[in-house]
Amino acid sequence: MTQNDWSVPETEVVQQIRDRLDAERTDVLATIVDVEGNAYRRPGAKMLLDEGGTGVGSITAGCLEDELVTVGAEVRETGRPELVTYDLMEDDEDDVWGLGVGCNGVIEVLVEPLTETYRPAVESFFAGRDVGVVTVLDADGPFERGDRAYYHPETGALQLPTGAEATEWPTDALAGPAGELATRGKADTVTFETDAGELTVFIDGLAAPSELVVFGTGHDVGPVTEFAAKNDFRVTVVGFRGAVDLEDRFPAADRAVTTSPATIADDLALDDRTYAVVMTHNFVDDRLAIEALLDAGVAYVGVMGPRERFEEMLGAFADDGREFADDELSSLYTPVGLDLGGGSPYQIAHSIVAEVLAVSNGRTPRHLKSREEPIHERVDVGTDVDAPAQ
């Protein structure tokens, strides 16, 4: 696989899955379902393998991808999913997977034929609906490895890939962990005790991509849209007065909107999953955009420009009788970005998108060497759950 195929954003991997389903090809999907110890990627990371052995996406830093081509060929031939374990512990000198390639962990990967049973996942993802993809890994009783159902948090429904109600599945027990993982966009393996015996499932939470709305049409907007798109944000560029061909200038953006500063709330769907960067470099336009964003309760508002400029803006708001409480300003970051010390357009964009990522992931930026906890968040929604059969 090429460097470009390996490093694509997760949203592009899901798009490739959708495209390959439409093409009716015999691709194979590899997904990390469990990690013991440390690893480059966490459960839920995916790689798609086509008939020629070309991969899209990554599950490690490159040490297993070629090996999975071989496993993928076997799965493609048998048509049956396989659960493969790779021990990357450095102290196992008799195991080729322990010879210094390691992340110092054990990785379990589900390798399965890509079939129509996965289509509801990608359709929900691109429709902006969170979904928990529940896949059987091991089971006693009526289930087989690869059997799948989907949990939709907004309805509380557990459905089969056909859309029918999953009546044989332990819906009540699955609802809690599947709903949590779906809305958080995380993944975990969970074991249930049912009347039929033990049931181990992998719950892959596919949260709809967060939207980053960038207000501005200057050339400095381009690097921000590029970095944001590569970090799995759905990017919207908003311009005022229609003087610039936004789609041509910002090809990395998912969409472009031309509107008026006074009608932002009417023309854009803004909510608490929206992140915004205001960089029009126009005092009046910035002020109108900021007011609309704060009134909509978006998760993050980054404002380009010095702090003194925003203080002046607050004074203008006050002159018009608009006062902001401290909690209303808690989502506002100005000057926008992290203090990384760079001053070039791409360094500034890196600083901005890094701050948006930190806020969206609930992290306080700091050096990883100062972090005592694991680098990747450990997700544990509970194991050995009693779940009488439905």
C-alpha positions as CSV (number, residue, x, y, z in Angstrom):
1,M,0.0,0.0,0.0
2,T,1.2,3.5,-0.7
3,Q,1.8,6.2,1.9
4,N,-1.3,8.1,0.7
5,D,-3.5,5.0,1.0
6,W,-2.2,4.3,4.5
7,S,-2.6,7.9,5.9
8,V,-6.1,8.7,4.6
9,P,-8.7,10.2,7.1
10,E,-11.2,7.8,8.7
11,T,-14.0,9.5,6.8
12,E,-12.3,8.6,3.5
13,V,-12.0,5.0,4.7
14,V,-15.7,4.9,5.3
15,Q,-16.3,6.5,1.9
16,Q,-14.2,3.9,0.2
17,I,-16.2,1.2,2.0
18,R,-19.4,2.7,0.6
19,D,-17.9,3.0,-2.9
20,R,-16.7,-0.6,-2.9
21,L,-20.1,-1.8,-1.8
22,D,-21.7,0.0,-4.7
23,A,-19.1,-1.6,-7.0
24,E,-20.0,-5.1,-5.8
25,R,-16.4,-6.1,-5.3
26,T,-15.0,-8.8,-3.1
27,D,-13.1,-6.6,-0.7
28,V,-12.1,-7.5,2.9
29,L,-12.4,-5.3,5.9
30,A,-9.9,-5.5,8.8
31,T,-10.9,-3.9,12.1
32,I,-9.0,-3.8,15.4
33,V,-11.4,-5.2,18.0
34,D,-9.2,-5.4,21.1
35,V,-5.8,-4.1,22.3
36,E,-3.9,-5.3,25.3
37,G,-1.2,-3.0,26.3
38,N,0.0,-0.3,23.9
39,A,-0.6,0.0,20.2
40,Y,-0.5,2.6,17.5
41,R,-4.2,2.5,16.8
42,R,-7.1,1.7,19.1
43,P,-10.2,-0.6,18.6
44,G,-12.3,0.6,15.7
45,A,-9.4,1.4,13.4
46,K,-10.0,0.0,9.9
47,M,-8.3,-1.1,6.8
48,L,-10.0,-2.0,3.5
49,L,-8.3,-4.5,1.3
50,D,-9.2,-5.1,-2.4
51,E,-8.7,-8.2,-4.6
52,G,-5.2,-7.0,-5.6
53,G,-4.0,-6.6,-2.0
54,T,-4.1,-2.8,-2.1
55,G,-5.1,-1.4,1.3
56,V,-6.8,1.8,2.3
57,G,-6.5,2.9,5.9
58,S,-4.3,1.7,8.7
59,I,-4.4,-0.4,11.8
60,T,-0.8,-0.1,12.8
61,A,2.2,2.1,11.9
62,G,2.9,-0.2,9.0
63,C,4.2,-3.4,10.7
64,L,1.0,-5.6,10.1
65,E,-0.6,-4.2,7.0
66,D,1.3,-6.5,4.6
67,E,0.6,-9.5,6.8
68,L,-3.1,-8.7,6.7
69,V,-3.0,-8.9,2.9
70,T,-2.3,-12.6,3.2
71,V,-5.0,-13.1,5.8
72,G,-7.4,-11.1,3.7
73,A,-6.8,-13.4,0.7
74,E,-7.7,-16.4,2.8
75,V,-10.8,-14.7,4.1
76,R,-11.8,-13.7,0.6
77,E,-11.4,-17.4,-0.5
78,T,-13.4,-18.9,2.3
79,G,-15.9,-16.2,2.7
80,R,-15.7,-16.6,6.5
81,P,-14.6,-13.9,9.0
82,E,-11.4,-14.6,11.0
83,L,-10.3,-13.3,14.3
84,V,-6.5,-12.9,14.3
85,T,-4.2,-12.1,17.2
86,Y,-0.8,-10.4,16.8
87,D,1.5,-10.3,19.8
88,L,3.8,-7.2,19.4
89,M,5.3,-7.5,22.9
90,E,9.0,-6.7,22.7
91,D,10.1,-9.4,25.2
92,D,8.9,-12.3,23.1
93,E,12.1,-13.0,21.1
94,D,10.8,-16.3,19.7
95,D,7.9,-14.5,18.0
96,V,8.5,-12.6,14.8
97,W,5.9,-10.1,15.9
98,G,8.0,-9.3,19.0
99,L,11.2,-8.5,17.3
100,G,11.3,-4.8,17.8
101,V,8.4,-3.9,15.5
102,G,6.3,-3.4,18.5
103,C,4.0,-1.2,20.1
104,N,4.4,-3.4,23.2
105,G,0.9,-4.8,23.0
106,V,-1.3,-7.5,21.7
107,I,-3.7,-6.6,18.9
108,E,-6.8,-8.6,18.0
109,V,-8.1,-8.0,14.4
110,L,-11.4,-9.1,12.9
111,V,-10.9,-9.8,9.2
112,E,-14.2,-10.2,7.3
113,P,-15.6,-10.1,3.8
114,L,-17.1,-6.8,3.0
115,T,-20.8,-7.5,2.4
116,E,-24.1,-5.7,2.3
117,T,-24.5,-6.3,6.0
118,Y,-22.1,-3.3,6.5
119,R,-24.1,-0.9,4.3
120,P,-26.4,0.4,7.2
121,A,-23.2,1.6,8.9
122,V,-21.9,3.8,6.1
123,E,-25.4,5.1,5.2
124,S,-26.0,6.2,8.8
125,F,-22.5,7.7,9.0
126,F,-23.0,9.9,5.9
127,A,-26.6,10.7,6.9
128,G,-25.2,12.3,10.1
129,R,-26.7,9.7,12.4
130,D,-24.6,8.1,15.2
131,V,-24.8,4.3,15.0
132,G,-23.4,1.4,17.1
133,V,-22.3,-1.5,14.8
134,V,-22.6,-4.7,16.9
135,T,-20.7,-7.7,15.5
136,V,-20.5,-11.2,17.0
137,L,-17.0,-12.3,17.7
138,D,-17.7,-15.5,19.7
139,A,-21.0,-17.0,20.9
140,D,-22.8,-20.0,22.3
141,G,-26.2,-20.6,20.9
142,P,-27.8,-19.2,17.7
143,F,-25.2,-16.6,16.8
144,E,-22.2,-17.0,14.5
145,R,-19.0,-14.9,14.2
146,G,-19.8,-12.0,11.8
147,D,-23.5,-11.8,12.6
148,R,-24.3,-8.1,12.9
149,A,-26.9,-5.7,14.2
150,Y,-27.1,-1.9,14.5
151,Y,-28.1,0.2,17.4
152,H,-29.5,3.7,16.8
153,P,-29.3,5.9,19.9
154,E,-31.9,8.4,18.8
155,T,-34.6,5.7,18.5
156,G,-33.3,3.1,20.9
157,A,-33.8,0.5,18.2
158,L,-31.6,-2.5,17.5
159,Q,-32.0,-3.6,13.9
160,L,-30.7,-6.3,11.6
161,P,-28.9,-5.2,8.4
162,T,-32.2,-5.8,6.6
163,G,-33.9,-3.2,8.8
164,A,-36.0,-5.7,10.7
165,E,-36.0,-5.6,14.5
166,A,-33.3,-7.7,16.0
167,T,-35.6,-9.7,18.3
168,E,-33.2,-12.5,19.1
169,W,-30.5,-10.1,20.3
170,P,-30.2,-9.0,23.9
171,T,-31.4,-5.5,23.1
172,D,-31.8,-4.3,26.7
173,A,-28.3,-5.2,27.7
174,L,-26.7,-3.9,24.5
175,A,-28.5,-0.5,24.6
176,G,-26.4,1.1,27.2
177,P,-22.9,0.3,25.9
178,A,-23.9,0.6,22.2
179,G,-25.5,4.0,22.8
180,E,-22.6,5.3,24.7
181,L,-20.0,4.1,22.2
182,A,-22.1,5.3,19.2
183,T,-22.4,8.9,20.5
184,R,-18.7,9.0,21.6
185,G,-17.4,7.5,18.4
186,K,-15.5,4.8,20.4
187,A,-15.3,1.0,20.3
188,D,-15.1,-1.8,22.7
189,T,-15.5,-5.6,23.0
190,V,-18.2,-6.7,25.5
191,T,-19.1,-10.1,26.8
192,F,-22.7,-11.0,27.9
193,E,-24.1,-13.9,29.7
194,T,-27.3,-14.9,28.0
195,D,-29.8,-17.8,28.5
196,A,-28.1,-19.5,25.5
197,G,-24.6,-19.0,26.9
198,E,-21.8,-16.5,26.5
199,L,-22.0,-13.9,23.8
200,T,-18.9,-11.7,22.9
201,V,-19.6,-8.8,20.6
202,F,-17.5,-6.0,19.2
203,I,-19.4,-2.6,19.4
204,D,-18.0,-0.1,16.9
205,G,-19.4,3.3,17.6
206,L,-19.5,5.4,14.4
207,A,-20.3,8.9,15.4
208,A,-21.3,11.3,12.7
209,P,-18.4,13.6,11.8
210,S,-18.3,16.9,13.6
211,E,-18.6,20.0,11.4
212,L,-16.0,22.7,11.3
213,V,-17.4,25.9,9.9
214,V,-14.8,28.4,8.7
215,F,-15.9,32.0,8.1
216,G,-13.7,33.8,5.7
217,T,-12.5,33.8,2.1
218,G,-8.8,34.8,2.5
219,H,-6.0,32.6,1.4
220,D,-5.2,31.8,5.0
221,V,-8.5,29.8,5.1
222,G,-7.1,27.2,2.7
223,P,-4.6,25.6,5.1
224,V,-7.2,25.4,7.8
225,T,-9.7,23.6,5.6
226,E,-6.9,21.2,4.5
227,F,-5.8,20.2,8.0
228,A,-9.4,20.0,9.3
229,A,-10.5,17.7,6.4
230,K,-7.5,15.4,7.1
231,N,-8.5,15.3,10.8
232,D,-12.0,14.0,9.9
233,F,-14.0,17.2,10.3
234,R,-16.8,17.9,7.8
235,V,-15.6,21.3,6.6
236,T,-17.9,24.1,5.5
237,V,-16.5,27.4,4.2
238,V,-18.8,30.4,4.6
239,G,-18.2,33.5,2.5
240,F,-20.1,36.8,2.4
241,R,-21.1,38.8,-0.6
242,G,-20.3,36.2,-3.2
243,A,-17.1,37.8,-4.5
244,V,-15.0,34.6,-4.5
245,D,-15.6,31.1,-6.1
246,L,-15.3,29.3,-2.8
247,E,-15.4,25.7,-4.2
248,D,-12.5,26.6,-6.5
249,R,-10.4,28.3,-3.9
250,F,-11.0,25.7,-1.1
251,P,-11.2,22.3,-2.7
252,A,-10.6,20.5,0.6
253,A,-13.9,21.8,2.0
254,D,-16.9,19.5,1.9
255,R,-19.2,22.4,1.0
256,A,-19.2,26.1,0.5
257,V,-22.0,28.5,1.5
258,T,-22.4,32.1,0.4
259,T,-24.6,34.1,2.8
260,S,-25.0,37.3,4.6
261,P,-23.6,37.9,8.1
262,A,-27.1,38.9,9.3
263,T,-28.7,35.6,8.1
264,I,-26.1,33.0,9.4
265,A,-28.6,31.4,11.8
266,D,-31.1,30.9,9.0
267,D,-28.7,29.6,6.4
268,L,-26.6,27.2,8.6
269,A,-27.6,24.4,10.9
270,L,-25.6,25.2,14.1
271,D,-25.7,23.1,17.2
272,D,-23.5,21.9,20.1
273,R,-21.6,19.5,17.7
274,T,-20.5,22.4,15.5
275,Y,-17.1,23.9,15.7
276,A,-16.4,27.3,14.1
277,V,-13.4,29.5,13.2
278,V,-14.1,33.1,12.4
279,M,-11.4,34.7,10.2
280,T,-13.0,37.2,7.9
281,H,-10.6,39.9,9.0
282,N,-13.6,42.3,8.9
283,F,-14.7,43.7,12.3
284,V,-18.4,44.0,11.5
285,D,-18.6,40.6,9.8
286,D,-16.7,38.9,12.6
287,R,-19.0,40.5,15.2
288,L,-22.2,39.4,13.5
289,A,-20.8,35.8,13.0
290,I,-19.6,35.6,16.6
291,E,-23.0,36.7,18.0
292,A,-24.9,34.1,15.8
293,L,-22.5,31.3,16.9
294,L,-22.7,32.1,20.6
295,D,-26.5,32.4,20.4
296,A,-26.6,28.9,18.7
297,G,-24.5,27.3,21.5
298,V,-21.9,25.8,19.3
299,A,-19.1,23.8,20.9
300,Y,-16.2,26.0,19.9
301,V,-15.7,29.5,18.5
302,G,-12.2,30.4,17.5
303,V,-11.6,34.0,16.5
304,M,-8.6,35.2,14.5
305,G,-7.0,38.4,15.7
306,P,-5.5,39.9,18.8
307,R,-7.2,39.9,22.2
308,E,-7.5,43.7,22.2
309,R,-9.6,43.5,19.0
310,F,-12.1,41.2,20.7
311,E,-12.1,43.5,23.8
312,E,-13.1,46.3,21.4
313,M,-15.8,44.1,20.0
314,L,-17.2,43.4,23.4
315,G,-17.4,47.2,23.9
316,A,-19.3,47.5,20.7
317,F,-21.7,44.8,21.8
318,A,-22.2,46.6,25.1
319,D,-22.9,49.9,23.3
320,D,-25.8,48.1,21.5
321,G,-27.1,46.7,24.8
322,R,-25.7,43.1,24.2
323,E,-23.9,41.7,27.2
324,F,-22.4,38.2,27.4
325,A,-22.3,36.2,30.6
326,D,-19.1,34.3,31.4
327,D,-20.6,30.9,30.6
328,E,-21.7,32.2,27.2
329,L,-18.1,33.0,26.4
330,S,-16.7,29.7,27.7
331,S,-16.7,28.3,24.2
332,L,-14.9,31.2,22.7
333,Y,-11.1,31.1,22.0
334,T,-9.4,34.3,21.0
335,P,-6.7,34.6,19.8
336,V,-7.5,31.3,18.1
337,G,-5.0,28.4,18.3
338,L,-2.4,26.8,20.5
339,D,0.9,28.4,21.3
340,L,3.1,26.4,19.0
341,G,5.4,29.3,18.1
342,G,5.0,29.1,14.3
343,G,4.1,32.0,12.1
344,S,3.7,30.7,8.6
345,P,0.2,30.1,7.1
346,Y,0.4,26.3,7.6
347,Q,1.9,26.6,11.0
348,I,-0.9,28.9,12.0
349,A,-3.5,26.5,10.5
350,H,-1.8,23.6,12.4
351,S,-2.2,25.6,15.6
352,I,-5.9,26.3,15.0
353,V,-6.9,22.8,14.0
354,A,-4.8,21.3,16.9
355,E,-6.8,23.5,19.3
356,V,-10.1,22.4,17.8
357,L,-9.1,18.8,18.1
358,A,-8.1,19.3,21.8
359,V,-11.5,20.8,22.5
360,S,-13.5,18.2,20.6
361,N,-11.6,15.4,22.4
362,G,-11.9,17.0,25.8
363,R,-8.2,17.3,26.2
364,T,-6.0,20.0,27.8
365,P,-3.0,20.4,25.4
366,R,0.3,19.5,27.0
367,H,3.5,17.5,26.1
368,L,2.8,13.7,25.9
369,K,5.9,13.1,28.1
370,S,4.1,14.9,30.9
371,R,1.0,12.7,30.5
372,E,0.9,9.9,33.1
373,E,-2.2,8.3,31.6
374,P,-2.1,6.2,28.4
375,I,-1.8,8.3,25.3
376,H,-5.0,6.8,23.9
377,E,-8.1,6.9,26.0
378,R,-9.1,3.4,27.2
379,V,-12.7,2.6,26.7
380,D,-14.4,0.1,28.9
381,V,-18.2,-0.1,28.9
382,G,-18.3,-3.2,31.0
383,T,-17.8,-6.9,30.5
384,D,-19.5,-10.1,31.7
385,V,-22.9,-8.5,31.6
386,D,-26.0,-10.6,32.4
387,A,-28.3,-10.4,29.4
388,P,-31.2,-12.8,29.3
389,A,-32.1,-13.6,25.8
390,Q,-34.9,-11.5,24.4
